[in-house]
Amino acid sequence: MEFSFGADRLGLHAGIHKKALAGLCALAPPRIIYVSCNVHALAGDLCVLGQAGYGVRRVQPIDMFPQTPHCEVVVELCKQGAR
């Protein structure tokens, strides 16, 4: 079981909504692909996922909007001890 998330950019719930993040951690998939264009929300969500036993395996910035300050970030997370 794997999950991919495209987190919200703006608003009160930038990043993954807290309830969705808690549900994801409860499901404990071995691998998560997280796509974000808000590095501040990403950092907060990565802290929560880290406390749930996930480690960052790879990070890839992608400049989908040249000539703007926006950049997408794709992060692969793996549950510690999972293959």
N, C-alpha and C positions, 0 to 999 in steps of 0.2 A: 504494500500500500504506500503510495506516494501522494504528496499534496503540492500543488502549485498555487501561490497567492500573488495577486496583483493588488497591492494595498492602495487605499484611498490617498489622494494627494493632499487634499485640503479639508477644512471643516473641523468640527469638534472631535471627530474620530479619525484623524489622520493616522495612517498605519492600519494594522489589523484591529478591528473592534475588540475590546477586552474580553467580551463573552466568546467571540469566535476564537481568540487566541487561547483562552482557557480550555475550550472544547478541543482545539487542535492538540494542545499538550496532553489532554486526557486520552485522546486516541493514540498518541505516541507513535506516529508513523516513523519508519526508519530513516526517511529522507524527505526534506522539504525544499522546494524551490521557491524563493521569495523574490518578487520583482517590485522595486520601489523607485519612485522619483523624488521621495522626500527622505533625505538622509537622516534628519532628526528623528522622524517617526521610526525609521529603520533601526536606528541605534537603540531606541527604547524597546522595540519589539525583540531585537537580538538579545538584550539583557534578560528579558522574560524567558525567551527560548533557551538561553544559556543556563538559567536557573532550573529549567525543566530537563536539563541533560543533553542539550544540543550543542554541537560545535560547528563552527564555520569551516567548511571544507574548501570552497572556492568562492571568489568574488570577481565579478566581471562588470566594469562600467561600460555602458553602451551609449554613445552620443547619437541619439536618434533625431535630435533637433539641432543641427549645426547652426552656428551663428547665434545661438541663444545660451543662456547660462544653465539650461536644463540638461540633466543627464540621468538616464535610467541606470539602476544598479541591480544586477542579478546575483543572488547569493544562494549557494547550495549549502544546506545544513544537514548534518547527519547526527542521529541519536548516538550518544557515546556507547560503544560496545556493539553497535549494529554494523553489519557488513554492507 
